[in-house]
Each structure stands twice: as structure tokens, then as C-alpha cells.
Amino acid sequence: MKYTIVSFVTLLIASCNTATEAPAETTEAVVVEQKHNTLTDAEIVDGWELMFDGQCTANFRKYGDKVIGKAWVIQDEALHLDASNKEDWQTNGGGDIVYQDFDSSLREFENFHFKGEWKIAERGNSGIIYLIHEDTEKYPYCWMSGLEMQVLDNGTDSNEGHPDAVIYKHRAGDLYDINAASGAASKLAGEWNKFEIIVQDGHLTQILNGVVTVDRQLFDDQWRIDVAASKFHQWAGYGTYTKGGIALQDHGDDVWYRNLKIKSLENDAAEAEEAAQE
């Protein structure tokens, strides 16, 4: 049974100033533009939650902090990391940002479907990190506990891309340093890429521009073998949390995110069990 859900995001963004512009007059044929950062009626009924409305950063804060860094700004209805003031390998006033709850606590998900779009600058690097356990004493950075879908400029013949583009398991769409993408799916630097991350009952699916790049089981013996063979073996507990938060990475390069939406799959599982019992 589906219920109409009004996402808590509407409450968090109420404090942000928004303005409605009148549509421009035109004598030409009306072109219907895609509305970004919104939920369709069908998505609302299906239980999707809007994480970012294109106007406000209130749903995010810096990992291990109470507020979001000033380098994360709104640009063209996208959440943009302005990396013009780089500091070491990250950005001054940036930092990785996490999706938060009403009380600023980390909003956590176990079984979920997360989707959105990203765009990276030339030679840029970022990441979408999930199943994060926020313990800054044990894990100073969120990627020390959470899994990462790589966001990267893979480069072209005329653009060499980010240096990681030549490293196996470090390219766009990879499960960073664990699984290489099954095929090339990313678009050029400066173009929007659509991504999906689905975790259900310990099974992971990563999708980039409609291409399944990773499809595997988590937390089993093979998973432990793969983690032990990766750079993450040095952090005890990495990749062991079945429930956790979501973050967008500051890797010191300009990156944009929009149309971020998430759906808990817990209700789907409960409904399937209920239907089986009827």
C-alpha cells in the first residue's frame, strides 16, 4: 500500500528565501523545460524524498560539523562546490557534506534507492559516498567508513582528464578502489551525468547514465576479500556498516549536483512481506 508523503525537506528549506519569476512572454511555440529539483506526483506517491530544492543548502552540513562550508554554494539551481580557493587536496571553506535530519544528526538509510545528477569540471574529482558511519575520532573523513561511487573527468583524446582516470577502479562510475565499472558510461567534463545507487538486503547496484556499472553483494566473504585487497583495509570497520549516511565529496575540484532524491526501500520490503502473507 502506497501513501502520499510530504518530505521533511520542505520544512528544512522553509527558512530559505525563494522567489517565483513570471514566465517570459514569447510569440514562439511554447517549449516545456524540465523542472529540476522537484518531485513528480508519481514520485511523491511512491515515497521519494527530495534532498535538495535548488534554492537552499539547509539539508546538508559538513561531515563532523554543525554547518555547511561557505564554498558550497547554489549555482544555476545546482549544489556547487566552488573550489577556487583550494587548500591542500580539498577546498578552503568546503569539506565533504552529509545529508542531515531535523536535529542536524546524520540521516541514515539501510535499504534505499538514491538518484540524481552530477557534473564535474575538467580534470575534476569528487565522489558520492554512502553507508557512512559518522565517528570523526575513528574516521576523520567520511570515505574511511563509507563506500564511494567515483565522480571523475575520465578525459578524452583532447583532454587528458584527472590523473585518476588511468588508474584501474578509480574511474567515473567505479565503486572506488573496489570494483571497476563494467563499461564506459560517463559523459564529458561539464556535461550532466545521471546516477543511481541502490542498496537492498546487502546487494549493491550502481548505475551511471543508464549503464549498470557495479552489481554485487556486500558484506559477504567475497566482499571482505575485496576490501582487504583495497586501500581501505587500513581502516578497521570500512565497508561493514549496513546502515549509514550519504555524503558529497570535496576533492578540491569544482563539481555540481542536482535532482538529488532518495527513497527508503524498507516500506517496499514490508509491503511485499504483507502481500505474501495475505
HELIX and SHEET records of a PDB file:
HELIX    1   1 VAL A    9  LEU A   12  1                                   4    
HELIX    2   2 ILE A   13  SER A   15  5                                   3    
HELIX    3   3 ASP A   41  VAL A   45  1                                   5    
HELIX    4   4 CYS A  142  MET A  144  5                                   3    
HELIX    5   5 PRO A  163  VAL A  166  5                                   4    
HELIX    6   6 ASP A  221  ALA A  228  1                                   8    
HELIX    7   7 LYS A  231  GLN A  234  5                                   4    
HELIX    8   8 GLU A  266  GLN A  277  1                                  12    
SHEET    1   A 4 TRP A  48  LEU A  50  0                                        
SHEET    2   A 4 VAL A 255  SER A 264 -1                                        
SHEET    3   A 4 ALA A  78  LEU A  81 -1                                        
SHEET    4   A 4 TRP A  72  GLN A  75 -1                                        
SHEET    1   B 6 TRP A  48  LEU A  50  0                                        
SHEET    2   B 6 VAL A 255  SER A 264 -1                                        
SHEET    3   B 6 PHE A 112  ILE A 120 -1                                        
SHEET    4   B 6 ASN A 193  GLN A 200 -1                                        
SHEET    5   B 6 HIS A 203  LEU A 208 -1                                        
SHEET    6   B 6 VAL A 211  GLN A 217 -1                                        
SHEET    1   C 5 PHE A  60  LYS A  62  0                                        
SHEET    2   C 5 ILE A  97  TYR A  99 -1                                        
SHEET    3   C 5 GLY A 245  LEU A 248 -1                                        
SHEET    4   C 5 ASN A 125  ILE A 132 -1                                        
SHEET    5   C 5 LEU A 147  LEU A 152 -1                                        
SHEET    1   D 2 LYS A  86  GLU A  87  0                                        
SHEET    2   D 2 GLN A  90  THR A  91 -1                                        
END                                                                             
